[in-house]
Amino acid sequence: MQRVRIGLTGLSCVFLLVLLAAAFLGFANHEADREMSLSGGASGMATENAAQATEDQPKDPLAELGVAPGNVPEQPAANASAP
């Protein structure tokens, strides 16, 4: 019975440590987001860089290369109806 009690106590201590770490890191991230929103220039640059990065990347690189799954070349109708 004592082994179970020690195990549960250790498990609850680890759970509390993880909970406190998550709360602290969440608070730190929230503070960083708040500072970023207060400085308008930095967020504008980040949005501009993200928009430029999405424009530079192709929409579907496999389709542009012609190797996308299901990319079967179409056959003329005359060949499809011939036995």
C-alpha positions as CSV (number, residue, x, y, z in Angstrom):
1,M,0.0,0.0,0.0
2,Q,2.9,2.3,0.7
3,R,4.3,1.8,-2.8
4,V,1.0,2.9,-4.3
5,R,0.9,6.0,-2.1
6,I,4.5,6.9,-3.0
7,G,3.8,6.3,-6.7
8,L,0.7,8.5,-6.7
9,T,2.5,11.2,-4.7
10,G,5.3,11.2,-7.3
11,L,2.9,11.3,-10.1
12,S,1.0,14.2,-8.7
13,C,4.2,16.1,-8.1
14,V,5.2,15.6,-11.7
15,F,1.8,16.7,-12.8
16,L,2.0,19.9,-10.8
17,L,5.5,20.7,-12.1
18,V,4.2,20.2,-15.7
19,L,1.2,22.3,-15.0
20,L,3.3,25.1,-13.5
21,A,5.7,25.0,-16.4
22,A,2.9,25.2,-18.9
23,A,1.3,28.1,-17.1
24,F,4.6,30.0,-16.9
25,L,5.5,29.4,-20.6
26,G,1.9,30.4,-21.6
27,F,2.2,33.6,-19.6
28,A,5.6,34.4,-21.2
29,N,4.2,33.8,-24.7
30,H,1.2,36.0,-23.9
31,E,3.6,38.8,-22.8
32,A,5.7,38.5,-25.9
33,D,2.5,38.7,-28.1
34,R,1.4,41.8,-26.2
35,E,4.7,43.5,-26.7
36,M,4.6,42.6,-30.4
37,S,1.2,44.1,-30.8
38,L,2.2,47.3,-29.0
39,S,5.0,47.8,-31.5
40,G,3.1,48.2,-34.7
41,G,6.1,48.3,-37.0
42,A,7.3,44.9,-36.2
43,S,3.9,43.2,-36.8
44,G,3.5,45.0,-40.1
45,M,6.9,43.7,-41.3
46,A,6.0,40.2,-40.2
47,T,2.8,40.3,-42.1
48,E,4.5,41.6,-45.2
49,N,7.2,39.0,-45.0
50,A,4.6,36.2,-44.6
51,A,2.7,37.5,-47.6
52,Q,5.8,37.6,-49.7
53,A,6.8,34.1,-48.7
54,T,3.4,32.7,-49.8
55,E,3.7,34.4,-53.1
56,D,7.1,33.0,-53.8
57,Q,6.1,29.4,-53.2
58,P,4.3,27.5,-56.0
59,K,0.7,26.6,-55.3
60,D,1.1,22.9,-56.1
61,P,4.7,21.9,-56.9
62,L,3.8,18.4,-58.0
63,A,1.1,19.5,-60.3
64,E,3.5,22.0,-61.9
65,L,6.0,19.2,-62.6
66,G,3.3,17.0,-63.9
67,V,3.8,14.2,-61.4
68,A,0.8,14.6,-59.2
69,P,-1.2,11.5,-58.4
70,G,-4.1,11.0,-60.8
71,N,-2.5,13.1,-63.4
72,V,-3.4,10.8,-66.3
73,P,-2.9,12.2,-69.8
74,E,-6.1,12.5,-71.7
75,Q,-6.6,10.3,-74.8
76,P,-8.4,11.4,-77.9
77,A,-12.0,10.4,-78.1
78,A,-11.3,8.3,-81.3
79,N,-8.9,6.0,-79.4
80,A,-11.2,5.6,-76.4
81,S,-14.1,4.3,-78.5
82,A,-12.0,1.9,-80.7
83,P,-12.1,-1.8,-79.5
